[in-house]
Amino acid sequence: MKYVIIGGVAGGATAAARMRRADEFAEIVMFEKGKYISYANCGLPYYIGGTIGDRDKLFLQTPATFGDKFNVDVRTESEVLAIDTEAKIVQVRRSDDSVYTESYDKLLLSPGASPVRPPLKGIDSAGIFTLRNVEDTDRIKNYMTSSKVKDAVVVGAGFIGLEMAENLVHAGAQVSVVERDNQVMAPVDFSIASHVHQHLLQKGVRLFLEESVERFEKKGDKIEVSFSSGISLVTDMVILSIGVRPETGLAKAAGLKIGETGGIWVDEYLETSVKDVYAIGDAIEFPHPVTGKPWLNYLAGPANRQGRIVADNMVFGNRIKYEGAIGTSVAKVFDMTVASTGLAAKRLKQQGIEYASSTTHSASHAGYYPDALPLTIKLTFDPRSGKLYGGQCIGYDGVDKRIDQIALAIKNNGTVYDLAKIEHCYAPPFSSAKDPVAIAGYVAGNIVSGAMPVVMWNQVQQMDHKNILLLDVRTRDEFAFGAIPGSVNIPLEELRSRIDELSADKEIYIYCAIGLRGYLALKILTLRGFKNVRNLSGGYKTYLAATAPVINRTASVLEEGKTEGNTGNMDNIKIKTVKIDACGLQCPGPIMKVKQAIDSIGEGERVEIAATDAGFSRDAQAWCNTTGNLLISNSEEKGKYTVVIEKGSPKTCEIVTSCNGKAKTLIMFSDDLDKALATFVLANGAAATGQKVSIFFTFWGLNVIKKVAKPKVKKDIFGRMFGMMLPSSSRKLHLSKMSMLGIGDKMMRYIMKQKGIDSLESLRQQALDSGVEFIACQMSMDVMGVKREELLDDVTVGGVATYMERAENANVNLFV
């Protein structure tokens, strides 16, 4: 029996070795268009970046060693030009351009896929490369050496694109990544990819999302990359990682069936539409085990498995069925690991498959053991049966282990309940007694059973605040350092005693930091009769990551050992440094520890804090800018952020002129009718000039923004007393002078109407329509027994930190 294999990488080489183990006497001929076979394709970016220093380590086998070991006739630099399936011969061109034919009894196609090169102007210019094989790698490596590349643009943010971005950074280049989609890494959902966005920015990679390249233009030694939006970048080198397409030219010319997705059609035995012709690898399409619909899967693992199966079927006859691949993949992006398996939520939505999802945040191992790093798992599943559809995982340690477990469950038609049944090995350095996969299974099971109705981050972002109460059950400190706009803060520990502040008639969305306290709050409310309650899946951490803007930053911190105004050598200067370990603490834990330490040291001394909260690292510069301290360094290694801050002198007052600060803030402390009118006239005037205006309503000022028709709410005795003594709405406000038991108030409103002057209520609505921000003081509401439901729907609730943040960026602050 004579077997001919076209393609000697991954699946082709695996099939040849398996054939020999199955049949010692068969004739096996393997054609490879390039010079090399069985090389580490996935290792190419790491060789370019210098992580893999020895080029020879990329080659698992040489043609000679492979041929000798398995008695295979390996013919490299031999391109198969055509297949005659009736005569069972292939036409081959040698490296010297001579052509000959070779016969076969059974034929295997493993041609792989080729990089996409769109027909853009200038795409063939020197310095523009694709990366698919060893030859591409050598060209890139040589160009980087000869041209001294300092700046590079990667077009396409898939797995290979981001691996190239990382390795180009390691090679010393400033890297910009351009992606047509609104996220990197298409196999994962946006909420997972958003973590990668911030990590890339932190590593100095510039991101240009939702941008399409329109043309390339060579300008001397540089390349100008122009986007359709009008933006252009000038760079030394461009890597195209736009995607790949299956190599089907030979198959089409030979009359083989091509499937609906553009790959070579094969049956469950991996045989094509023509008898004795088989195909494997990137070139084939095969039904997805979850959807049953054909798809293309460009992964080395499935290709190697297909090679084993097809070898047995070609030697022994069609007896082993291929079950299909679900697309289990993993990538390293600097210190972060991202992995996915099965179908993400966006793919299920595209295919019209009903699904539910859950997001959980855990630690990679026991929190009390050093270096417990954050780990996020997202599951997709059938909302009724709990059947698993997909899983995504992102973190710094243990990601691959968890995604492999989820993948096995999916391939065995498992459910979310099966994840909880997995018996995980446990020791503090490796996991927790409740492994992150088990926790993900528990949470998803609660969603399926109805024990925990959930709401997603994007639903909260688009929610209607008129009909829904957004309840933050984190601590007051956490709330002060940042919250979802429009939310009301009632810490979990206070919820039972303040439950009468909530209306059972209104839908309530609850959130905490990661979801656990939100679930506990949900159970408290539902067990006390509240019906319409949902918990934010993944908590504030997921919401914050998914809504964080992508802002390309330049380096803004000084080198370690240098201070502003003194960039000389300071190696001999010993600066007192207090070291703090805040690993495992969620926001605001790290920043509060920094504040305590800064307060305890003298000017010029330093605090070095290690934390695993990425948000703390991102906010460190802003915190220093606000407090007058100096950010010395901000570094990251494998998910641990180390920030060094030097205590500065008290921040001097900064004069804000009309040339820089344009915002206006007003504190509405009074509920006098005339003062309220003046406040809204001023606010509307400022808003009309395009300025940002915020009004902070505190104490008596809350009466100005009360509804006329207020819902019934439960109040304690003091709240009811305040309710009887205070104006019930803006219509009951009095003048500060000449009220005359209400006669003056009515006279004022009458004269305004006669003069064509807008009423207080009309001016107030105009302010809202103009985008003026209304903020009600949470503390004042608590003291005076005012419930959120009594205030206008457009009002947000905040604390002093909210006001101070607005005031600091304003050039006018008025107290009325």
N, C-alpha and C positions, 0 to 999 in steps of 0.2 A: 504494500500500500504506500502510495506517495502523497504526502501532505505538503502543500505550499502555503506559506504564511506571508501576507503582505503587511509589513509593519513590525519593527523589532523593539518597540518600547512598551513597557508596562504589560498590557494584556497579551501582545504577540509573543514576547519572550516567555511569559508565564505559561502560555499554551504550549509552546515548543518543548519546554522542560517537562511539562506534565505528559505530553504525548510520548516522549521518550521513556518516561517511567512506566507508561502503560504498554508500550510496544517497543521492544528492544531492537526489532529488525526492520521497522518502517523506515522509509526514506523521507527525511524532513528537510525542506528547503525554506529558508527565511530571507525575504528581501527587505532591505531597509534603504530608503532614499538618502538618508544622511550617512555621516561617517561613524556614528555611534549607536550602540544598542543598550537597552536596559540601564539607562542612566537615571540619576535622581532628579527628575524634572522639577519637583517641588523645592529642591534645594538650590536652584539657580539664583534666586534673589539674594540668598545668604552668602553665596560666593562673591557676588558683585559688591556687597556691602562689607566684605572682609570677615564676616563671622566664620565662614568656612574658608580657611586660608589655603588649603591644598586642593587644587583643581582636580587632581586624580581621585580624590575621595568621592567625587560626584558619580564615578562610574562603578556600578555594582559588578558589571562584567565587561570584558572586552570581547570583540568578535572572536578573537582567537581562543581565549579561555573558555568562552561559552560553547564554541563549536567543539572544542576538544572534550569538555566535560560531559556534554550531552549528545555528542555525535550528530550535530546539526550542521548542515551546509549553510553557513551564514554569509550572505552576499550584501555587503554594505555599498553605498554609493551606486545602488542599482534601483532605478525607478521603473515601476511597472506602469506601462503606458496604456495597456488595454487588456480586457479579459474576453475570451471567446468561450462562453459557458457550454455551447453545444460541442465544440471540439475539445473542451477542457484544456485549454492552453492559455498562457499569459504571455504578453509581449513585454520585453524588458530592455531598458536602455542602460548601458554601462557608463562609467564616468568618462570614457573616451568617445562617447556618443554613438558607439556601435550598438546595434539592436539585434536581439535574438528572441526565440520563443522557448518556453518551458512548459512541459505538460504537468498535469496533476490528476489525482483521483478525487481528492477533496481539497477545497480551498477555504482559507480563513482570511477575512478582511479585518485588519486592525489599523486603519489609516489615521485614526485620531481626528483632531480638529485643527483648524488654522485660525490665526488671529484676524480679527476684523480690521480692515483698513479702508475707511470710507473715502469716497472720491473727493477729498477736500483739496483746495488749492494749496500747493506747496508741501503736500504730505510726503513727497519723495525727497525733500531737502536733506542734506547732510546733517546729522545730529538728531534725527527722528528715528526711533527704534520701536520694534515690538519684541517681546520676550516669550519664546515658545520652546526653543531648543538650545543646544550647546553652542551652535554657530552664532545665534543671536547674543548669547551671553558673552562670547569672546569679542564680538564687535563692540558691545556696550563697554566692556571692561577696557578694551584698548582705547576707545574714544575718550573715556573718562581720564585715562592716564595721559594721553597725548594732548588733550584740550584743556586740562586743568579745570574740570567742571566745578563751579562754585554755586550754581543755581540750576534747578531742574524742575520741570513741570511733568506731572503724571496725569494723563488723561484717562479717567476711569477709576472708580473707587471700589472695585471688587476686591476679592481676597488677594490676588496677585498684585493689583495696583497698590494696595496699602502695604503689602510686604515690600514692594519695591520702594515705596516712599520711606519706610523705616530704614531700609538698608542704604538708601541714598543719603539720608541724614547721618547715618553712621559713617558714611564715606566722606562727610564734611560738607555736603551741599545744603543750601536753603531750598526747601521743597514746597511746591504748591500743587495741590490735588484739585483737579477739575472734574465735576460729576454732573451729568445731565439731570439726575434724579434729585429729590430733596434730602437724600440720605446716602451714606456710604453703606457698603455691604448689603446688596439687594436681598440675600436669603433671609435676613432678619427683619423684624418690624422696627418702625421708627423709634419706638420707646427704648429699644435695646441699642440701636445704632447711635442714639443721642449720647450715650455714655462714651462711645468711641469718638464722636465729634469733639467733646471736651478734652479727651485724652490727647488727641492729635494736636489740638490747639496748645495744650500745655507743653507739648514736646516741640513747639515751634513750627509745626506744619501749618501752612495756610490752606484754608478750605474755600473752594468756590463751588457751592452747591447750586443746583438748578441753573447751570450755565452750560451752553453748548458751544463747542469750538466751531468757528466758521471758516478760518483759514490760517495757514502758516506762511510766514515770509522771512526769508533769510536776509539778515542785515549785518553784513560783515561776518564776524565770528559768532554773532548772536542769532537767535530765532525769535521772531515776534509771533506770539500766539494770540489771535484775536477771537473774542467771543461774539456771539450774535447780539448780546446786550450792549455791545460797544466797548466793554472792558478789554484791555490787552495787557499781556505780560511779556517781558523780554527775558529770555533765558538762554542758558548754554546748551541745554539738552532736553529732549522730550521723549517720554516713554508712553507709548500707546498701549493701554490696557482696557480697551473699550469692550472686549469680549471675544468670543470665538464662535466659529460655526463648523458643523461637522463636514469632514472631507468626504464628499459623496460623488465626486466627479467620475471615478472609475465605475462605481456601482450604477450610476445613471446611464453611462455609456454602454454598460453590459446588459441593460434592460432589467436590472433588479428593481423591486418595488421600493419607492421612497414614501415614508409615512407622512402624516399630516403635519408634523412639527418640523419636517425637513431632514430627519435622520433616516438611516437605512432601516427598513422594516425587517424585524425578525420575529419568529414565533417563540413559544416558551422554551424551546430547545436551542435557541439562538441561531436557528437556520433561517436563511433568507428566503425570498419567494422562489428561488431557483434551487433545485435539489443539489445537495453536496457542496453548496456554497454557504458558508457561515460568516457571521460578523459579530464583533464585540467592541467594547470601548466607547470613546467619545463620539464615534460616528453613528451609533445606533440609537433608535428611540425604542422605548419599552414602557408598558403600562405602569403607572405609579401604584404601588400597593394600597395606598389610601383612597385615591380617587378612581382608579381603574382607567384613567385617561393616559395616553402616551405622552412621554416627555423626554427631554434630553438631559443627560446627567454627566457632567464633565468632572469625574472624580476618579482618582487612581485606585482606591480601594475596591469599588465595584468592578472596575476593569480587570483587576487581577483575579477577582472571584469568577468573573465570566470566563477568563482564560482557563481556569481549572475545569469548569463545567463543560465548556465547549470542547476541550481536548478529550474528555471522556465520551462525549456524544459523538465526536468524529471517529474515535477509535472503536467504541463498543456499540455504536448505534444510539439513536435518540432515546435515552432512558432517564436523564436527570433534568428536571425542570428548573428553570431560573425563576426565582420568586420576585425579582425586581428590587430596585434600590429606592430608598426614601430620601437620599441626599444628605447624609451625615457628614458635616464638614467642620473644620476648626482652623483658626488662623491666629497667629501671634501678631499683635500690633503694639510694638514697643514692649511695655511691661504688661499690657493687658492681653487676655485671651478671650476670643469670641468663638462660640460654637453653636451650631444649629442642626436640627434633624427634623425630618417630616415637613409639615406644612405650617408656615407662619400664618398669622391672622390675615394679613393682606392677600395672601394667595388663596385662602379659603373664601374670602370675600369675593375675589375675582371669579372664582369658580362657582359661586352661588351656593356654597355649603354652609349650613347653619352651624355656628360654633359658639363656644364660650372660651374665656381665657382667664388666666390668673398670673399675677406677678408676685414673687416673694423675694425678700432680701435676707440672706443669712451670712454667717461667717464661714470661711473655708474650713476651719476646724474649731475646736473648743475655744471660746472667747478668753478664758483665763490662761491659755497657753500662748506664749509670745507669737507675734506676727499672724494673728487671726485676721485675714483680709476679707473685704466684702465680696459677696458672691450673689448674683442676681439670676433667678430662674423664671422664665416665662413659659407657660404651658398653654396649648390650644387643645380643645377636646369637645366631644359631643355634649351639648347642654343637658341631655336627658339620660343617656347611658353612661357618660363619662369616658367613652372610648377615646384613647389618645390619638390626636392628629399630628402634633408637633411639639417640639421643645427648643428653647433657646437659652443659652447660658453665657454670662459674661462676668469676668472677675480676673483675679491675678494668680490663683492657685486652685487646683482641683477641678477646673472647668471641664477638661476632657473626660475625666472619670465620671462626672455626673451626666454629661450628654450621652456617653456611651450606654449608661444604664437606661436612660429614657429611650434611646434608639432601639435597644433590645426589646423593651416593652412594646413599642409601636409595631415592630416587625412581627411580634407574636400576638398582635391584635389585643394588646393589653389596655386596661383602663387606668384612670387616675388612682383608683383604689389599689391597683397592683403596685404602684410606686411605694405605697406605705407598707406593703408586704415584703419588699426587698430587705434581705438581711444584710445590713452593712457592717463591715468590720469597723471597730471603733477603738481608737486610742486618742488622747488629746492632741497629739501632733498632726493627726490625719483627718479627724472628723469630730462631730459631736454625737452625743447619745441619740439625738434626733438629727439625722443627716439632712442636709439641705434638700435632697431629693424626696425624703419622707415628708418634710415640712411642705414642700410643693404639692405632694399628693394629698396631704391632709387639707390644705387650703382649697385645692381644686375640688376635693370631695365635698367640702362644706358648701361650695357654690352649686354643685350638681344637686345636692340634697335639699337645697333651699335654706340651709341653716345660716348662710351668709350671702344675701343679695349684694352684688357689687356694682360699682360704677367705674368707668374707665377714665383715665386722665383727660382724654380729648373730649369726653362728654362733659366733664366738669368745666373745661375751658370754654365750651359753648353753651353752658347751662343758662336757663332763664331764672335770674335772681328774684323775679317777682313771685314765682311759684315754689321755689326751692330754697331751703335754708342750708347753708354750707357751714357745718359745725367742726371746728378744730378742737380736738381733745388733747392736744399737747400741752406742755407747761406754758406758763406765761412768758418765761424767758425765751423758749423756742418760738413762740408766736411773735414776740417783739423783734426777733432777728429775721423774720421773714414768714409770710403766710400767703395763701391763695387769696387773691383779691375778692372782697365781699364776704369773707368768712367771719364767723363769730367764735370767739374763744371761750370754751368752758372746759378747763382741765378735767381729765378723766376722774381724778380723785374728788372733784367737786360736783360731778354730774348728778349724783343721786340727790344731793341737797339743793341743787338748782334746777331740778327737772321741771319745775312749774314754769320756768322761763321759756319752755319749748311748747309749740303748738302741735297737738296730735293730728291736726287737720292738714298740716303742711308736710310735703315730702322733705326728708332730711338726708343730706349727703354728709357722711362723717369721714374725717381723715385724721391720721396721726403721722408719725415719721415714716413707718414702713408698713403699717397695716394691722399690727397686733393690738395696739390699744384701741384702734378704730373698731376692731371686731368685738373687743370687750364692751365698748360703749354701745355698739349695736345690740348686743345681747341684753344689756341693761334696759335699753329703750323698748325693745320688742317684748321682753318679758313684763314690761310695765304697761303694755297696751298700745304702743306706737306701731303703726302698720307699715307706713311708707318710709322705710329706713334702708339706706345702702351704705356700704363701706367702700372707700376709694381703694381700688386694687393697687398694691405697691406703695400706697401712702404718698406723702409729700415728696419723698425721695424720687419716686418715679415721675411725679408731676413736674418737679423742679428740673430734672434732667431733660425731660421731653420738651419743655418750654424754654429751656435756656437758649439764648441767641448765639449764633455762630459768629463770633467777632475775631477777626484776625488781628493778633496783637504783635507788637515788636517787643523786644526784651526791655523790661522796665525796672529790673532790680540790679543792684550793684553786686560786684563779685565779693565773695567771702573775704573778709579781712580789709575791706575798703569802705570808707564812709564818704558821704557827699562832701565835695570840696577838698577831699584829700585822697587822691588816687595813687599815691606813692606806695612804696614797699612798707608793709606793716608787719612783716614776719616776726620782728622782735618785740612787738607790742602785745602784751597779754591782757585780754579784755575779759572781765568777769562774766561768765555765762551760766545762767540757770537752765538746767535741762529738765524737760517735762515729757512724760510719756502719756499721750492721750489716744493711743491706738485703741480702736474698738468703740470710742465714744462718738455718738452722733451729734450733729449740730443742735444746740449751740455749745456743747460740752467743751470742744477744743478752744474756741474763742474765749469762753468764760475763764478757762484755766490760764490762757495768755494774759487776760486782763488782771487776774489776781496776781500773777507773777510780775507783770509790769508795775503794778502798784507797790510791790514789795521791794523793788530794786531802785538804784539811783540812776540819774541821767548818764547816758553813755554806756551803761551796762546792757547786757543782752539776755534774751530768752531764746532758747532753742527748743522747739516743740516738734515731736514726731506724732503724726496722726494718720489714720486710714480714711478719714472723711475728705473726699475730693473737694467738696464744697468749701471746706475751711481753707484749703490751699488756694482755691480760686478767689476767695474773698479776702485773703490776707492783705493784698495791696490796698484794696479799698478801705479796709479797717485802719491800716496805717495812715492813709491819706486823711481819714476823718479825725484820727486821734493825735496826729502830729508825731508819730513814731516813725522809724526808718526800717523798711524791709531790706535786710541785708542779702538774703538768699532764699530761694524757694526751689527745692529740688524734689525729685521723686525717684524711687527705685522699687520696682515690683509692688506697686500699690501702697507704699509707705511714703507719706509726704513729710519732708523735713523743712521747717520754716525757721529762719533766724531773724529776730526783730530786735533792733536796738532802741532803747528808750530815749525819746527825744525831749526837748524842752516843751513846755506848754505851747500849744498851737496859737500863733498870733492871729488876730482878727484880720480877715481878708476883705479888702474893700471891693465890693461888687458894683460895677458900673453898668450903665445902660448898654455898654458894648459887649458885655458877656452875660451876666445873669438876666434872664427875662421872665422868670416865673414870679408869681404873686401868691402869697398865702395870707389868709385872714382868719383870726380866731373870733368866732361868734359866741361871746360869753353872755350877752344880754338877750332878753326876750321882749325888749321894748319895740313897739311897732315902728317908730321912726328910725331906730338904729338898725333894725332888720332891713328896712327899705334902703337905707344908705349902703348897707353891706352888699345887697344884690345889685344896686346901681353901679357901684364900684367894680364888682366882679364881672358884670356884663360888659362894662366899658373895657376892662382889661382883656377879656376873652375876645372881644370884637377886633382887637388888634393882633390876634393870633397868639396871645401869650397863654401859658399854662397857669391855671388858677385853681387853688385848693382852698376850701373853707372848712375849718375844724370847729364843729359845734360841741361846746362843752357846757356842763351844768345847765343854767337857765336857757342857754341857746338851743338845747335839744327841743324846746317847745316850738321853735320856728319850723322844724322839719317833721312834726307829727302829722299823721294822717287825720283827715276829718272823720272818715268812717273806719274806725279801728276794729280789728278782730278782738274777740274775747281772749284774754290771757290771764293766767293764774299769777297772783302776786301775794307776797307776804303782807303783814299788817302795815309795815312802813311804806311799802310800795303803794298800797291802797290809799294811805294818808297823803303821800305826795301827789297821787293822782287826783285827789279831791281838791288840793290846794293850788295846783298848777294849771295854767291854761291848757285846755284839751287839744287845741290845734292853733295854727297861725291866725285863724279867724277870731280868736279870743284874745289876741295880744292888745296891750294898752300902750298909750303914748308915755314917754318918760316924763313929760310935763303936760299939764292942762288936760289930763284924761277926764277929769270931772265925772267920776263914777261911770265911765264908758261913753259919755256924751261926746267928749272930744275925739274919741277913737272913731266913732261913727261919722262925725263931722269931717275928719281927715279923709276917710275913705270916700265920702260923698264929693268933697272938693276935688279929689284926684280923678274921680270918674267924670265930673263935669269938665275938668281941664284936659281930659283925654290922656291922663297919666295912667300907666299900667298899674294894676293892683299888686300887692305884695305877692300873692299866689302866682300871678302872671309873670312877674319879674323872676320869681324863683324857678318857674318852669323854663323860662328863657335861658336862665343860667345852666340848667341841666342840659337843655338842647344844645347849648354852645360848648358843652364838654367840661364845664366847671365841675370839679371833683368835690363831692360832699362827704365829709368824714365825721362820723359820730364818735365821741370819746367813750370808750368802753368803760373806763372807771366811773365816769359821770353817770352812765346808764345804770351801773351796778348800785351806786350810792342812792340815786333818785328813783330806783325801781322802774325804769323805763325799759320796755322789752323791744327787741329788734322788730317784731311784727307791728309795733305801733308807729314806726318811722316810715318815711317814704321808701318805696322799693328800690330807688336808685342810690340810696345812701349806703356807703360802706362803713364798716366799723373798724376802728384802729385805736392804738394807744399812743403814748407820748413819743415813742420811737418813730412811729409813722409820721407824726407831725414834724418832728425835728429833721427827718430826712428831707421832707419837702421844703422846710424853711431854710435849710442850709444851701439849697440850690436856687433860692429866690433872692431878688434884689429889693423886694418890698414885703414887709411883714406888718400887718395891722391887727390891733387888738380892739374889738368893738364891744 
